[in-house]
Every structure is written in structure tokens, then in C-alpha cells.
Amino acid sequence: MKMIPRMSTVRIEEDVKLDYSDVLIRPKRSTLKSRKDVDLNRSFDFKNGQSWTGVPIVASNMDTTGTLDMASVLSEYHMITCLSKHIELIPDTCSILQRKFMALSFGMSKNDRALLINDPMERGYTAPHQFFCLDVANGYSEEFLDFVRQVRKKWRDKIIIAGNVVTAEMTEALILAGADIVKVGIGPGSVCTTRKITGVGYPQLSAVMECADAAHGIGGHIMADGGCQCPGDVAKAFGAGADFVMLGGILAGHDECTGDMVAGEDGTLYKTFYGMSSDTAMNKHSGGVATYRASEGKTVRVDYRGPVKNTIQQILGGLRSACTYTGARTLKQLPKCTTFVRVKEQLNRVFGNE
């Protein structure tokens, strides 16, 4: 009897998945008289007992943006900075306000596990820090789920951010393991090459919608991480259901960022910005790219943009304006007031990309 080899089944999802560039927000009749009437502060009561109030915009925990200087400025706006996991010590000079709006970041290295599970006091990780960010590129492993469970068991009084994932089922799994906020995004970042190198990813707008729906159904929250190229994309992320939005490239190139300052041939100033899976990051922190893996990030030069306050003003102003266009008096109301319209082109580029 001749055996016929069994063929594997390839699954293809036929539903359309969308990125921020695929949609615009439809305007609606509004009773708001001015942008200043919009309240961007939100108050959250988290699944595991903690609460927090502020503007839910977050600086990414990348080397160049997750800095103490960034935290100093963003805390004035009641916005969060996820500090780079490679910051060795939180100085005593950090104010109570700064610490309230800083998240302390950890990976799954042996040292980070020891700090979290045993004694994080070594780096000055003491109260009133409210947030722990458990950050790995691939949040789909059972090992990571177990890590989240261990941290939750040890730290009942912390707000735990965990990720990254892009699907509903893993969002639910992380929340049930102890995460308060799940970080959503694989591959959308401006200096991330995961989609190019691995072929893995998920269009970010759809990921936010689906993961938010899953999280909110069981009392959890999500943080949209990556893919925002402009303030309008931040509004779209919130409109899609994100509770928090994490920004990297938009905040790069400012005085508060680390990174070498270089001058172009015409005298234009630039700052370096790199992904945390890039050659630059791995050479800096791991002694190079391991033989069993490939770099999944890149290093770029971004225009030097001065103080970050100017960019924050653009982002917050854009958000308030989006709320007035849709009739949302508060940021919390924006998802209920948002209807997306699919488009082929959202910008007129006759005079470039500005």
C-alpha cells in the first residue's frame, strides 16, 4: 500500500487588516466650542488593584528616548516615560513627580530576573515607582508568560506593562497572567526591521482594535507601541481603542534624547536613533550580534529638533483637535466618537511629506 505524504495546511486570513495610513477619522457634529475644552487626562483603575491618572502618552524605553531627561520633561505634562532597561541607577535627585510618571523596564536576562524577583533595590527601584515594564520583542513564549506570573506574585502593588504581542488570544493570556497593560505592536516601528527580516507582523491599527477588544472584555488595558508617524496617528490609535500610546521616532532627535550629534555637509544637525534589536544596540549592550540570530533593527540619523516640549505641544494639540472634530469632550470618549474611513491616500504630497 502506497503511503501518501500528509500535506500541512497553510492558513490565510482573508479579512482586511489595516494600518494607520489606511484610514482617516470621519468628522461629526460637535457641541465643543474650543480645543481647550477637551480633557486629555484619563483615570484608570487597573485589574490588580492599582490606579493612575495622567495623559496616557508614553516615551518608548529605547536607549535614545527612554532617558531621565525625557522623564523630567514629560512628567510636567503628566505623561509617562518608560526608561531604558540599560539605565543602571535611578538617582536620588529624581523628584516624586518624575518617579510617579516613570516606568522601570526589564527584559528576561538573568540579571533582570534577579533584580525583579529578588532585590530591585540595587538600582534605586523603590516606591513611589508605580510601573514595571516587562519588555521582550516576542511576547508569545510560555517562558514570558511565566515571567509575568512571577513578577505579579512578587509585586502586588505595581502596575505591570507586558509585551509585545499583536493578537487577541495572547493579550488575554498576558492579562490573566498578571499584566495590567499589554503592549501591542510587532514590526511597525520606524527603526524596526522585524517584518523585513522575519516576515512576521500585523498591521498596527487592526492589532490595536482586536487587542483592545480582547483586553477590555476581561478588565485589562493595552498600549499601542509603534507605527505613529505624526500626531494624527496618535489620535487614530486612541480612536481605535488604545488606552496608552507609546512613541519612539516622534520623540527622537530632541535635546532630551541621547545619541551622537552629527552635522551634514550643509551644516544641518542630526542625532542618531536606533532600534533595540539593531547592530548598534547589540554591540553596545551584548558584545555584538549572536551567531544564532539576525539584527532586526536599524540605525538612522534624524533631524535635530531642539527641546521636546515643541513636539509635545504638536501631539497634544493634534489630539485636542481630533476630539473637537468628532465631538469627544474627553480622551476617554474618543473611541466611541470615532468612525474610520478607508482611504487610498491620506495626504497631499505635492510639496513633499511635511
N, C-alpha and C positions, 0 to 999 in steps of 0.2 A: 504494500500500500504506500503510495507516494504521499509524503508529507508536504503540505503547502505552508510555506512560512507565513506566520501571522504578521500582518502589517500594522504598524502603530497608527493611531487615529490622530490626525492633526486637527486641532480645534481652531476655528476662526470666528471671532465675534463680529457679527455683521452690523451691529448698532454703531451709529456715527459717534465718534468721540471728539471732543473739541478742546482747543487751546484758547488762551485769552485773545489771540489775534483773529479768531474765527467769529467773534461776536461783538456787538455793541449793546449798550443798555438803552432800552426804549424809554423816552421821556414820558411823564404822566402829569396830569393836572395836579397842582400843588397849592396848599394854603400858606406855605412858608414865605415870609416877606424878605428874608435876607439869609445869606450863608451863615452869618454869625448866630442865627437861631438854632443851628444844628449842634447837637451834643455828641461828640466823638468818644466820650468816656463810656466804658462799659463796666458793669459789676458782674462777677462770676462767682457762683457757689459750686465748688468742684465736688465730684463724686466721692472723694475720700475725706471730705470734711473741711477743707480749707476754702478761703475766699480771697478775692483780689479785685481791686478797682483801678482802672487806668485806661490809657489809649492802647489798644491791643496790636500795636505795630512793633516789630521785633528786629533788631540788628542781628544778622547771622553770626554764628560762632566760628567764623573763619578767622584766620590769623590777622588779616588786614582790617576787618570790620568789627570783630568781637573784642574791642580794646577797652581799657579802663577809661581812656579819654572819651570814647564814644559813649560809654555808660554815663559819664559825668554830664554830658550834654543831653542825652535822651531822657535821663531821669528828670530833668527840668520840665519836660513835656509829658511826664508820666508814661513814657514808653520804655520797653524792655530791651536790654542788651544781653544776648547770650554770649558770655565770654568765651574766648578760645580756650579749648581744653589744655593748651600748652602754656597758659599763664601760670607761673609757678606759685605765686603768692598774692593774696588779696591784701593790700596794705591797710594798716590801721587808720590811715587818713581818709579812707572812703567813708562818706557820710552815711547816716541812717537812710536817707532818701535814696542814695545810689544803690545801697545794698537791697532795698526793697524792690528796685527795678533792674536787678541783675540776676541772670540765671547762670549757675555754675555748671560747666559742661564736662562730661565724662564719656570716654569710649569704653571698650571692653578689654583694654590692655590689663596685664597683671597688676601694674601699679594703680590704675584707676579703680579696678575691682577692690584692691586692698584699701584704698582710701575711702571708698563708699561703704563697703561692708564692715570695715574695721574702724578706721580713725581718720576722717576727713579734716580733723582739726589742724593737721600739719600745714595746710595751705591757708589757714585762716578762714576756713569754710564754716563759720559759726553763724548763729542767729544774728540778725533777722533775715538772712537769705531765705527766700521762700521757694525758689525754683531750682530744681535739678534737671538738667537737660541730658538725657541718655541718647547719645548720637552715634549711629553707625550708618554706613552707606546702604547696607542691605538689612532691613528690619524683619526679614522673613524667616530667620533661623529660630529653631527651638531654643538654642542657647541664649539668644537675645531675649526671648520671652521669659526664660528662667531668670535671667539677669534682672529684668524689670520686677519680677516677683520678689527677688531677694532684696532689692533696693526698697520696694514698698514695705516689706516686712520690717526692715531696719529703720526706715524714716517715715513714720506715720504722719509727721507734721509738715511734709514738703509737698509742693505741687510738682509733679513729675511730668516732664515732657519726654516723649519717646518716639523714635522713628529712625529711618524714613520708610514709609510704605505708600502704596497708591490704590489699594483695593479695600472694599468694604469688610471682607471677612477678616483681614489682618488688622484693620482698625479696631474691630470688635475684640479680637483676641488680645491686643495690647491693652485696651481699656479694662478688660476682665482680669488681666494680669496685674493691674495696679496703676497704669498710666492715667493721668488726668487729661493730658493733651497729647494727641498723636500728630506727629509731624508728617505732612503729606507732600511727596514730590520725589520722583526718581528721574533724573536727567534733564529737567527744564532749565537749570541754572546757566548763566551766561559763560561760566568758566568750567562747566561740567561736560565731559565728553562720553559719559556712560552710554548714551543711546548710540553714539557712533562706534564705540569700541565693542560693546556687548550686544547691541540690538535690543536691549531691554528698556522699557519705559512705559509711560502712559500720558496722554495729553492732559495737561495740568488742570484746565477748567473742569473737565469731566471727572478727574480724580478728586478734586475738591468737592464737587457736588455729591458724588457717590459716597465718599468717606464721611462727609459731614452728615449725610442722611443716616449712615450706619451709627456714627458716634452719638448723635443726638437722641437716637432711639433708645440708648441704654445709659443716658446721663453723662456721656463723655463730650469732649471738645476736640477740635482739630486746629492745626496751624498750617496754613498753606506756605510751603517753602520752595521758592524758586519760580522763575519764569516771568516775574514782573519787570517789564522794561521801562515803564512810565507810571505816573500816578493813576492814570486811567485803569491800568491793570490791577492796581491795588483795590480800586473800587469794585472791579469785576470779581476779584477774589472774595471780598466781603459779601457782595451781592449773591455769589454762588453758595454762601453758607459758611465760609471760613470764620472761625471765632477769633483767630490771630493770623497775621500775615508777616512772614519773615522775609527780610530783604538783604541782599548781598551787593550785587552790582550797582544798584541805585545809590547805595551809601558809600561805594568805593571812591577813592581819589580825593578824599577830603583831608583837612588838617588833622582830624581825629583818627585817621587811619594810619597804620604802619605801612611799610612798603617804600622801596627806594624812589627818590625823586630824581627824574632824569629830564634833560632838555633835548628837544628835537632840533633838527638842523635849522629850523626857522625861529628857534628860541622858545617854542611852545613847551610848557612844563607838563610832565606826565608823572603818574605814580604807578608802580607795579601792583597788580592784583592777580591772585592765583587761586585755583581750586585746591581743596584739601586732599584730593587724590592725584594732584599733579606731580610731575617730576620735582618741581621746586619744593613743594611741601614734604614729599617723602625724602628728598635729600637733606632737608633741614631737620626733620624730626625722626627719621628712621634709618638714616645712613644710606639711603638710595632705594630704588625700586626693587623689591624682592623678585627673585628669579621665577617665582610661580605666578606672578601677576603682571598686569599691564597698567600703565598710568591711565587714569580716567578723568583727568582734568588738564587744564592748560593755564599758561601764564601770559598775561596781556598787559599792555600799557593803557591806562585810562587817563583822560584829561584831568589835570589838577583842577579841583573845583572849589578850593577855599574852605571856609567854615561849613560844617554840615547843617547848621541852622537854616541856611538858604534852601537847601534841598528839602528839609523837614517842612518848611513853610509851603513849598510846592505840593508836597504829598498831602498835607493836612488840608490845604486849600482845595485841592482837587477832590478830596473825599467829601468835604462840605458841599461843594458844588454838585457832585453826583447825587448827594442826598436831596438837594433842593430840586434837581431835575426830576426826581422820582417821587417826591413828597414824603421822604423819610425824615422825621424830626430828630431821630437818634440813629446812631450807627447800628444798634440792635434791630431797628425796623427795616434796614436796607434790604435784607434778603426777601422780606415779604412784599416789598415795593418793586423788586427787580423783575423785569422780563427781558430776556436776551433775544436779540435779533441776529440771525446768522448772516454774515456778510462775506464777500469775496475780497474786499479791500476796505480797510477802515480809515486809512489816512491818504490825504492828497500829498504826494511826494514831489510835486513839480519843482519845489525849491529845496529838495533834499529831505533828510529824515528828521529835522528838528521840529 
